[in-house]
């Protein structure tokens, strides 16, 4: 029963936060509208482009490291005694 109460309270809290973000104005705009306007600036677009480039470089680096570790480890069954040779 206590899990249900906690879940309901979390849901109510989420609904309140969503209502504030979407409908309560902070100055001339709601928080959601402020975020949209900020995200639409040239600087934010540039930041997004740079973040995408950095993420791609990170992905390539991780894939390279993973490939190297897999090659260094040898075949998948190397060193495993299955008892078949007995």
Secondary structure as GFF3:
##gff-version 3
##sequence-region A 1 86
A	DSSP	alpha_helix	2	23	.	.	.	ID=ss1
A	DSSP	beta_strand	25	26	.	.	.	ID=ss2
A	DSSP	beta_strand	29	30	.	.	.	ID=ss3
A	DSSP	alpha_helix	31	39	.	.	.	ID=ss4
A	DSSP	alpha_helix	42	73	.	.	.	ID=ss5
###
